[in-house]
Amino acid sequence: MEEVCEGKDFSFPSHEEKIITFWSEIKAFETQLERTKGLPEYVFYDGPPFATGLPHYGHILAGTIKDIVTRYQTMTGHHVTRRFGWDCHGLPVENEIDKKLGIKRRDEVLKLGIDKYNEECRGIVTRYVEEWEKVVVRVGRWIDFKNDYKTMDLKFMESVWWVFSELFEKGLVYQGFKVMPYSTGCKTVLSNFEVQQNYKDVPDPEIMVSFPIVDDPHNASFVAWTTTPWTLPSNLALCVNGNFDYIKVRNKYTGKVYVVAECRLSALPIEKPKSTASGSAGDSKMSNSKTKSGKAENLMDSYDLLEKVKGNELVNKKYEPLFNYFMEFSDTAFRVVADDYVTDDSGTGIVHCAPAFGEEDYRVCIENQILSKENLIVAVDEDGCFIGKITDFSGRYVKDADKDIIEAVKAKGKLVKSGSFMHSYPFCWRSDTPLIYRAVPSWFIRVEELKEQLLENNKQTYWVPDYVKKAWDEGTNGRKSEKEKLTITTNLSDEKRFHNWLENARDWAVSRSRFWGTPLPVWISADGEELIVMDSIAKLEKLSGVKVFDLHRHNIDHITIPSSRGPEFGVLRRVEDVFDCWFESGSMPYAYIHYPFENVELFEKNFPGHFVAEGARPNSWMVLYSHGVVYSIIWETCI
């Protein structure tokens, strides 16, 4: 080695470059791997980055931690395989292609052709590989780029299929409708965790709408409050709280009769005699209701009390539909139901229910037989536009239609109050478009059944910093379990965050109605009576008689399987969905070594892995969460 210079003439960067050159010349990393063959394995899971973007500080920091730990473990007598990986599927890639091709709507992809679209995606997933390798090598990290893995590789995707089939065999997979946060910009659902990443303070409309009660002796109307006027065309029920007191009041000046919760009477407009009032009484502004107890005009100076009843007494009362788009449900819909989710801290104590656009709305309407899961109609398409059934607003983006829907309600004489308010609202963290809640068909993993197992496995994990796991350590006086096998290093700052997240885990929607990803390995008959889940390429080839060379949608969607019930029952076709890319991340410990098709002994002797390093970013936490869920479910079958 050259003599080291000192003082101002010494250059750290140039000296580092000399060291890197020296390592390369003597093949230091390759030699280390060769010399440690046969030693106990130390398994570390390296979450792959997207190669569609350039490395940044966060990648370099995490990579440095990974390099330090794995070098140390090698020095203590272990063999540490370090293969670089690439995350190739999902919305980040599709977003790039959408921008490149000017695609705004789902039907534009179908018109272009899924094959052309997916090949465009494939073409950009490795565009920055050289830049990544240059940066990673320059910071001195030892990792194998030549034997890297990609989530779009045939072997990786086949292992993902196997993981899903294992979950299915355990009875932990189901298909259903669920109202979920939905990005109209990305045309896909988001996880509840992703929703938390991009809230903004924005103005939105708030209105009160009257729903005339059928055969009421006073011609009274229920009054409901909403901040999403675009959901009103899909109204099928009104919900009250059975324990609240509700009153029927007549406006002294307009003669209109309303029913609201007694504790929310103050939400109604205070109207003056017509001779002094400015504007229509049927279109009172929200600002009129900003009264303060003891300082503002007494509401009962404007209203006469006619009746007072419990919410339960209103159940099953029918009301006139606001719009006539869903009259086929008249026998069971357009009536009052009761549920405790109705609160008294805002609105009128009466909630308008559009089952396709609210999680509680959906639950309440199904439980009260307003409609069934099978005949739910989602009146908004994947692009966030009204379908043809909503004739007056067909093709309109829902948020843009708010004003016209309010005007339509006003024209019907049913607008009690209108205004706007500022509130914190979730936006898509990728497309920066406002989220809506929308019922989507999806395939789910029953995570809620595994909550205790997830929490127990979290206890067996050694976290750095240790306060990430403090929620359970507090109950054990900080003692570490002898079962702690996995070390997870984070740059987390919130105490108990991961533990609390697991405590609130919900069933995981793992399917996405997208194009560039690992397709769900589910083939189903037209009548839904026959369903087959593929666990391997060999099984698909055997049942279909078709040779498979790639598992992306455009290369397998055409493959059919004859019904086992006979030719008269037709064929089974693959469901259109692909996996959420986080499910692929959770499958990485199996898929990157093509388990169980290869490396069986290596995997089963060293699973679960010993070390994971992630930050506190949304995608990092989803990696840890997906690893934890898949591990907790499948581990029993692997040892």
MARZATOR-46841 format. One record per residue (C-alpha): y, z negated, x. Coordinates in nm, 2 decimals. Last residue first. Layout:
REM MARZATOR-46841
Y, Z, X
...
***
This chain:
REM MARZATOR-46841
-2.67, -0.97, -4.01
-2.50, -0.67, -4.18
-2.58, -0.72, -4.55
-2.41, -1.05, -4.57
-2.09, -0.91, -4.40
-2.03, -0.65, -4.68
-1.80, -0.84, -4.92
-1.61, -1.06, -4.68
-1.57, -0.79, -4.42
-1.43, -0.54, -4.68
-1.18, -0.79, -4.80
-1.07, -0.92, -4.46
-1.03, -0.58, -4.30
-0.83, -0.47, -4.60
-0.60, -0.78, -4.58
-0.55, -0.74, -4.20
-0.47, -0.37, -4.23
-0.25, -0.44, -4.54
-0.06, -0.70, -4.33
0.01, -0.44, -4.06
0.12, -0.18, -4.32
0.38, -0.42, -4.46
0.52, -0.52, -4.12
0.45, -0.87, -3.99
0.29, -0.75, -3.67
-0.08, -0.70, -3.58
-0.32, -0.79, -3.31
-0.69, -0.81, -3.39
-0.96, -0.99, -3.17
-1.32, -1.09, -3.18
-1.49, -0.84, -3.40
-1.72, -0.93, -3.69
-1.97, -0.80, -3.60
-2.10, -0.79, -3.24
-2.48, -0.78, -3.25
-2.48, -0.58, -3.57
-2.25, -0.31, -3.43
-2.41, -0.25, -3.10
-2.76, -0.25, -3.26
-2.66, 0.00, -3.52
-2.47, 0.24, -3.30
-2.52, 0.54, -3.52
-2.56, 0.62, -3.89
-2.47, 0.26, -4.00
-2.21, 0.27, -3.85
-2.01, 0.57, -3.73
-1.85, 0.39, -3.44
-1.50, 0.42, -3.57
-1.63, 0.39, -3.93
-1.77, 0.04, -3.93
-1.48, -0.17, -3.79
-1.24, 0.09, -3.95
-1.35, 0.04, -4.31
-1.05, -0.18, -4.39
-0.82, 0.09, -4.25
-0.99, 0.35, -4.47
-0.93, 0.12, -4.77
-0.57, 0.11, -4.65
-0.56, 0.49, -4.67
-0.60, 0.46, -5.05
-0.91, 0.67, -5.12
-0.91, 1.01, -5.28
-0.92, 1.09, -5.65
-1.06, 1.40, -5.82
-1.39, 1.26, -5.96
-1.68, 1.48, -5.83
-1.87, 1.68, -6.07
-2.21, 1.62, -6.24
-2.38, 1.91, -6.40
-2.49, 2.03, -6.74
-2.67, 1.81, -6.99
-2.88, 2.10, -7.12
-3.01, 2.14, -6.77
-3.21, 1.82, -6.78
-3.15, 1.45, -6.77
-3.13, 1.43, -6.39
-2.80, 1.63, -6.42
-2.76, 1.90, -6.16
-2.51, 1.81, -5.89
-2.19, 2.00, -5.83
-2.00, 2.10, -5.52
-1.66, 2.26, -5.59
-1.46, 1.95, -5.49
-1.64, 1.95, -5.15
-1.44, 2.16, -4.90
-1.10, 2.15, -5.07
-1.13, 1.77, -5.11
-1.19, 1.68, -4.75
-1.55, 1.60, -4.65
-1.62, 1.87, -4.39
-1.94, 2.06, -4.29
-2.16, 2.01, -4.59
-2.46, 2.23, -4.66
-2.52, 2.27, -5.04
-2.85, 2.19, -5.21
-2.66, 1.95, -5.44
-2.89, 1.64, -5.44
-3.01, 1.68, -5.08
-2.67, 1.78, -4.94
-2.50, 1.49, -5.10
-2.76, 1.24, -4.98
-2.74, 1.38, -4.63
-2.36, 1.35, -4.63
-2.40, 0.98, -4.69
-2.36, 0.69, -4.93
-2.29, 0.91, -5.23
-2.22, 0.74, -5.56
-2.39, 0.89, -5.87
-2.28, 0.85, -6.23
-2.45, 0.96, -6.55
-2.32, 0.87, -6.90
-1.96, 0.98, -6.85
-2.00, 1.27, -7.10
-1.89, 1.53, -6.85
-2.13, 1.38, -6.58
-2.00, 1.19, -6.28
-2.00, 1.24, -5.90
-1.84, 0.96, -5.70
-1.79, 0.98, -5.32
-1.41, 0.92, -5.35
-1.24, 1.17, -5.13
-1.11, 1.07, -4.78
-0.75, 1.17, -4.77
-0.51, 1.45, -4.82
-0.50, 1.53, -5.19
-0.36, 1.26, -5.41
-0.45, 1.07, -5.73
-0.51, 0.75, -5.53
-0.81, 0.52, -5.54
-0.85, 0.18, -5.39
-0.70, -0.03, -5.67
-0.77, -0.39, -5.55
-0.84, -0.66, -5.79
-0.58, -0.93, -5.74
-0.52, -1.17, -5.45
-0.28, -1.46, -5.51
-0.47, -1.71, -5.29
-0.50, -1.44, -5.03
-0.13, -1.39, -5.01
-0.08, -1.77, -4.98
-0.31, -1.78, -4.68
-0.14, -1.48, -4.53
0.21, -1.63, -4.56
0.13, -1.99, -4.47
0.45, -2.02, -4.26
0.67, -1.71, -4.24
0.76, -1.60, -3.89
0.48, -1.36, -3.79
0.46, -1.20, -3.46
0.09, -1.17, -3.50
-0.23, -1.24, -3.30
-0.56, -1.25, -3.48
-0.86, -1.41, -3.31
-1.19, -1.37, -3.49
-1.48, -1.60, -3.44
-1.38, -1.94, -3.58
-1.71, -2.09, -3.67
-1.65, -2.40, -3.46
-1.36, -2.48, -3.69
-1.04, -2.58, -3.54
-0.90, -2.92, -3.62
-0.54, -2.93, -3.74
-0.58, -3.25, -3.94
-0.84, -3.07, -4.17
-0.62, -3.05, -4.48
-0.31, -2.95, -4.30
-0.52, -2.68, -4.12
-0.58, -2.51, -4.46
-0.22, -2.43, -4.53
-0.14, -2.41, -4.16
-0.32, -2.07, -4.12
-0.01, -1.88, -4.01
0.10, -2.20, -3.83
-0.15, -2.11, -3.55
0.07, -1.85, -3.40
-0.18, -1.70, -3.31
-0.45, -1.74, -3.57
-0.81, -1.84, -3.51
-1.01, -1.72, -3.81
-1.28, -1.93, -3.97
-1.03, -2.07, -4.23
-0.95, -1.71, -4.33
-1.32, -1.66, -4.40
-1.31, -1.95, -4.65
-1.00, -1.81, -4.82
-1.17, -1.47, -4.86
-1.49, -1.63, -4.99
-1.28, -1.83, -5.24
-1.10, -1.52, -5.36
-1.41, -1.30, -5.39
-1.42, -1.27, -5.77
-1.05, -1.17, -5.76
-1.13, -0.89, -5.52
-1.33, -0.69, -5.77
-1.27, -0.35, -5.61
-1.10, -0.10, -5.84
-1.12, 0.27, -5.92
-0.81, 0.40, -6.10
-0.68, 0.54, -6.42
-0.31, 0.49, -6.43
-0.09, 0.29, -6.67
0.27, 0.31, -6.55
0.52, 0.06, -6.42
0.82, 0.24, -6.27
0.95, 0.24, -5.92
1.30, 0.36, -5.83
1.30, 0.63, -5.55
1.33, 0.54, -5.18
1.06, 0.78, -5.09
0.87, 0.55, -4.85
0.96, 0.19, -4.95
0.95, 0.29, -5.32
1.22, 0.10, -5.50
1.20, -0.24, -5.67
1.49, -0.37, -5.88
1.73, -0.66, -5.82
1.97, -0.69, -6.11
2.31, -0.57, -6.22
2.38, -0.54, -6.59
2.46, -0.27, -6.85
2.56, -0.27, -7.21
2.44, -0.21, -7.56
2.40, -0.41, -7.88
2.24, -0.36, -8.22
2.14, 0.00, -8.19
1.93, 0.08, -8.49
2.16, 0.31, -8.69
1.94, 0.61, -8.62
2.22, 0.78, -8.43
2.24, 0.47, -8.21
1.87, 0.50, -8.12
1.92, 0.86, -8.03
2.23, 0.77, -7.82
2.02, 0.51, -7.64
1.75, 0.77, -7.58
2.01, 1.01, -7.44
2.14, 0.75, -7.20
1.79, 0.66, -7.07
1.67, 1.02, -7.02
1.77, 1.03, -6.65
1.55, 0.73, -6.58
1.26, 0.90, -6.75
1.28, 1.24, -6.59
1.30, 1.49, -6.87
1.01, 1.73, -6.93
0.99, 1.65, -7.30
1.28, 1.44, -7.43
1.29, 1.53, -7.80
0.93, 1.63, -7.81
0.77, 1.32, -7.67
0.42, 1.48, -7.71
0.52, 1.74, -7.44
0.50, 1.49, -7.16
0.80, 1.28, -7.05
0.87, 1.31, -6.67
0.79, 1.05, -6.40
0.63, 1.32, -6.17
0.28, 1.20, -6.25
0.33, 1.24, -6.62
0.49, 1.00, -6.88
0.36, 0.97, -7.23
0.05, 0.77, -7.12
-0.17, 0.78, -7.43
-0.43, 0.50, -7.46
-0.72, 0.62, -7.68
-1.01, 0.49, -7.46
-0.85, 0.15, -7.37
-0.83, 0.08, -7.74
-0.52, 0.05, -7.97
-0.32, -0.22, -8.15
-0.65, -0.41, -8.13
-0.48, -0.74, -8.06
-0.64, -0.79, -7.71
-0.56, -0.42, -7.62
-0.20, -0.45, -7.73
-0.15, -0.79, -7.55
-0.30, -0.66, -7.22
-0.11, -0.34, -7.22
0.22, -0.50, -7.30
0.15, -0.77, -7.03
0.11, -0.50, -6.76
0.39, -0.29, -6.90
0.43, 0.09, -6.92
0.13, 0.23, -7.10
0.13, -0.06, -7.36
0.48, -0.01, -7.48
0.56, -0.35, -7.63
0.90, -0.46, -7.75
0.95, -0.83, -7.69
1.09, -1.07, -7.94
1.24, -1.40, -7.82
1.58, -1.23, -7.83
1.65, -1.14, -7.47
1.65, -1.40, -7.19
1.52, -1.75, -7.11
1.31, -1.81, -7.42
0.98, -1.66, -7.29
0.72, -1.43, -7.44
0.41, -1.46, -7.22
0.27, -1.71, -7.47
0.14, -1.43, -7.70
0.19, -1.33, -8.06
0.15, -0.99, -8.24
0.39, -0.81, -8.48
0.31, -0.47, -8.63
0.38, -0.11, -8.55
0.01, -0.03, -8.46
-0.32, -0.05, -8.63
-0.31, 0.19, -8.92
0.00, 0.37, -8.79
-0.17, 0.48, -8.46
-0.16, 0.85, -8.56
0.21, 0.80, -8.60
0.26, 0.80, -8.22
0.56, 1.03, -8.17
0.75, 0.92, -8.49
1.03, 0.72, -8.32
1.16, 0.36, -8.40
0.85, 0.28, -8.60
0.92, 0.09, -8.92
0.79, -0.27, -8.91
0.46, -0.44, -9.02
0.41, -0.82, -9.02
0.08, -0.89, -8.85
0.20, -1.21, -8.69
0.53, -1.34, -8.83
0.39, -1.68, -8.94
0.27, -1.74, -8.58
0.63, -1.73, -8.46
0.71, -2.03, -8.67
0.96, -1.99, -8.96
1.32, -2.03, -9.05
1.49, -1.85, -9.34
1.83, -1.73, -9.46
2.08, -1.87, -9.21
2.43, -1.71, -9.26
2.58, -1.55, -8.95
2.93, -1.50, -8.81
3.06, -1.86, -8.82
2.70, -1.95, -8.72
2.77, -1.80, -8.38
3.03, -2.07, -8.31
3.32, -1.91, -8.12
3.32, -1.99, -7.75
3.39, -2.31, -7.56
3.13, -2.56, -7.68
2.84, -2.36, -7.55
2.95, -2.06, -7.34
2.95, -1.71, -7.48
2.88, -1.38, -7.30
2.76, -1.20, -7.61
3.06, -0.97, -7.65
3.00, -0.83, -7.30
2.68, -0.67, -7.43
2.89, -0.42, -7.63
2.84, -0.40, -8.01
2.72, -0.07, -8.13
2.62, -0.13, -8.49
2.95, -0.31, -8.55
3.12, 0.01, -8.47
3.44, 0.00, -8.27
3.73, -0.25, -8.27
3.69, -0.54, -8.50
4.00, -0.67, -8.68
3.97, -0.51, -9.03
3.59, -0.50, -8.99
3.57, -0.88, -8.98
3.46, -1.00, -8.64
3.12, -0.97, -8.48
2.96, -1.21, -8.24
2.68, -1.01, -8.09
2.33, -1.16, -8.08
2.22, -1.33, -7.76
2.34, -1.67, -7.90
2.06, -1.66, -8.15
1.81, -1.70, -7.86
1.69, -2.05, -7.93
1.63, -1.96, -8.29
1.41, -1.67, -8.19
1.53, -1.35, -8.36
1.52, -1.19, -8.71
1.82, -0.99, -8.82
1.99, -0.92, -9.15
2.29, -0.68, -9.17
2.56, -0.76, -9.42
2.82, -0.63, -9.19
3.08, -0.91, -9.20
2.87, -1.22, -9.28
2.58, -1.11, -9.06
2.27, -1.23, -9.22
2.02, -1.45, -9.03
1.64, -1.48, -9.03
1.53, -1.75, -8.79
1.23, -1.78, -8.55
1.10, -2.11, -8.42
0.88, -2.07, -8.11
0.52, -2.17, -8.09
0.37, -1.83, -8.17
0.58, -1.65, -7.91
0.67, -1.31, -8.04
0.54, -0.96, -7.95
0.65, -0.63, -8.11
0.41, -0.33, -8.12
0.35, 0.04, -8.05
0.67, 0.14, -7.86
0.61, 0.47, -7.66
0.95, 0.62, -7.75
1.11, 0.29, -7.65
0.99, 0.30, -7.28
1.29, 0.51, -7.16
1.52, 0.23, -7.29
1.40, 0.01, -7.00
1.62, -0.30, -7.00
1.50, -0.41, -7.33
1.59, -0.65, -7.61
1.41, -0.67, -7.95
1.56, -0.74, -8.29
1.34, -0.76, -8.60
1.50, -0.62, -8.90
1.57, -0.76, -9.25
1.59, -0.57, -9.57
1.63, -0.91, -9.74
1.31, -0.88, -9.95
1.12, -0.74, -9.66
0.88, -0.46, -9.76
0.84, -0.32, -9.41
1.06, -0.50, -9.15
1.33, -0.28, -9.00
1.31, -0.26, -8.61
1.65, -0.33, -8.46
1.73, -0.25, -8.09
1.91, -0.46, -7.84
2.02, -0.28, -7.52
2.03, -0.33, -7.14
2.11, -0.04, -6.91
2.06, -0.07, -6.54
2.29, -0.14, -6.25
2.13, -0.18, -5.90
2.07, -0.45, -5.65
1.79, -0.32, -5.43
1.43, -0.43, -5.36
1.24, -0.25, -5.09
0.94, -0.43, -4.94
0.80, -0.63, -5.23
0.65, -0.33, -5.40
0.42, -0.28, -5.10
0.26, -0.61, -5.16
0.19, -0.53, -5.52
0.01, -0.22, -5.40
0.17, 0.12, -5.48
0.06, 0.38, -5.73
0.11, 0.75, -5.65
0.34, 1.04, -5.71
0.53, 0.99, -5.39
0.87, 1.01, -5.55
0.74, 0.90, -5.89
0.63, 0.58, -5.73
0.42, 0.37, -5.96
0.38, -0.01, -5.98
0.06, -0.07, -6.18
-0.06, -0.07, -6.54
-0.43, -0.06, -6.51
-0.68, 0.17, -6.67
-1.03, 0.13, -6.56
-1.31, 0.22, -6.32
-1.53, -0.05, -6.16
-1.66, -0.14, -5.82
-1.80, -0.49, -5.72
-2.14, -0.45, -5.87
-2.31, -0.50, -5.53
-2.43, -0.14, -5.52
-2.07, -0.02, -5.57
-1.95, -0.23, -5.27
-2.23, -0.08, -5.06
-2.14, 0.27, -5.18
-1.78, 0.21, -5.08
-1.88, 0.12, -4.72
-2.11, 0.42, -4.70
-1.84, 0.66, -4.80
-1.61, 0.51, -4.54
-1.89, 0.57, -4.29
-1.89, 0.94, -4.39
-1.52, 0.96, -4.34
-1.54, 0.83, -3.98
-1.82, 1.08, -3.90
-1.64, 1.38, -4.04
-1.32, 1.30, -3.85
-1.01, 1.25, -4.07
-0.97, 0.89, -3.97
-0.95, 1.00, -3.61
-1.13, 0.85, -3.31
-1.05, 0.86, -2.94
-1.30, 0.94, -2.67
-1.05, 1.11, -2.44
-0.76, 0.86, -2.52
-0.94, 0.56, -2.37
-0.71, 0.26, -2.32
-0.55, 0.08, -2.03
-0.19, 0.00, -2.09
0.06, 0.04, -1.81
0.37, 0.10, -2.01
0.37, 0.46, -1.88
0.01, 0.52, -2.01
0.12, 0.43, -2.36
0.43, 0.64, -2.35
0.26, 0.96, -2.22
-0.03, 0.92, -2.45
0.20, 0.89, -2.75
0.41, 1.19, -2.65
0.09, 1.40, -2.60
-0.04, 1.29, -2.94
0.29, 1.38, -3.12
0.17, 1.68, -3.32
-0.17, 1.53, -3.40
-0.14, 1.50, -3.78
0.06, 1.81, -3.82
-0.20, 2.08, -3.88
-0.43, 1.87, -4.09
-0.15, 1.83, -4.35
-0.09, 2.21, -4.36
-0.47, 2.25, -4.39
-0.46, 2.01, -4.69
-0.19, 2.21, -4.87
-0.36, 2.54, -4.81
-0.70, 2.41, -4.94
-0.53, 2.22, -5.23
-0.38, 2.55, -5.35
-0.01, 2.65, -5.37
-0.02, 2.62, -5.75
-0.20, 2.29, -5.73
0.06, 2.16, -5.49
0.34, 2.28, -5.72
0.17, 2.10, -6.01
0.22, 1.77, -5.83
0.60, 1.81, -5.83
0.87, 1.82, -5.57
0.74, 2.05, -5.29
1.00, 2.19, -5.06
0.74, 2.32, -4.82
0.85, 2.11, -4.51
0.96, 1.81, -4.72
0.63, 1.80, -4.91
0.44, 1.85, -4.58
0.61, 1.55, -4.43
0.55, 1.34, -4.74
0.18, 1.43, -4.74
0.15, 1.30, -4.38
0.32, 0.97, -4.46
0.14, 0.95, -4.79
-0.22, 0.92, -4.67
-0.45, 1.05, -4.40
-0.45, 1.08, -4.02
-0.45, 0.73, -3.87
-0.53, 0.80, -3.51
-0.74, 0.58, -3.28
-0.74, 0.48, -2.91
-1.07, 0.36, -2.78
-1.09, 0.03, -2.58
-1.45, -0.09, -2.52
-1.44, -0.44, -2.36
-1.73, -0.54, -2.15
-1.70, -0.91, -2.08
-1.71, -1.14, -1.78
-1.39, -1.34, -1.78
-1.19, -1.06, -1.61
-1.28, -0.83, -1.90
-1.15, -1.08, -2.15
-0.82, -1.10, -1.96
-0.78, -0.72, -1.96
-0.85, -0.72, -2.34
-0.59, -0.99, -2.40
-0.32, -0.84, -2.19
-0.37, -0.49, -2.32
-0.36, -0.59, -2.69
-0.04, -0.79, -2.63
0.12, -0.49, -2.46
0.01, -0.26, -2.74
0.17, -0.49, -3.00
0.50, -0.48, -2.81
0.49, -0.10, -2.74
0.41, -0.03, -3.11
0.69, -0.24, -3.23
0.93, -0.09, -2.98
0.87, 0.26, -3.11
0.60, 0.53, -3.08
0.68, 0.87, -3.22
0.58, 0.98, -3.57
0.31, 1.22, -3.71
0.05, 1.05, -3.49
0.01, 0.77, -3.74
-0.09, 0.45, -3.57
-0.45, 0.32, -3.54
-0.54, -0.04, -3.59
-0.71, -0.15, -3.27
-1.01, -0.37, -3.35
-1.13, -0.58, -3.05
-1.49, -0.64, -2.96
-1.58, -0.84, -2.65
-1.92, -0.73, -2.56
-2.14, -0.93, -2.33
-2.20, -0.76, -1.99
-2.43, -0.46, -1.97
-2.16, -0.22, -1.87
-1.89, -0.41, -1.68
-1.88, -0.19, -1.37
-1.86, 0.13, -1.58
-1.57, 0.00, -1.79
-1.38, -0.11, -1.48
-1.44, 0.22, -1.30
-1.30, 0.41, -1.60
-0.99, 0.19, -1.59
-0.93, 0.21, -1.22
-0.99, 0.59, -1.18
-0.89, 0.56, -0.81
-0.63, 0.83, -0.85
-0.52, 0.72, -1.19
-0.47, 0.36, -1.09
-0.26, 0.48, -0.79
-0.05, 0.70, -1.01
0.02, 0.41, -1.25
0.11, 0.19, -0.95
0.35, 0.45, -0.81
0.51, 0.48, -1.16
0.56, 0.11, -1.17
0.73, 0.11, -0.83
0.97, 0.38, -0.96
1.06, 0.18, -1.27
1.10, -0.15, -1.08
1.34, 0.00, -0.83
1.41, -0.19, -0.50
1.72, -0.08, -0.31
1.93, -0.37, -0.45
1.72, -0.63, -0.29
1.37, -0.59, -0.15
1.15, -0.31, -0.06
0.77, -0.36, -0.07
0.58, -0.22, 0.22
0.36, 0.06, 0.11
0.00, 0.00, 0.00
***
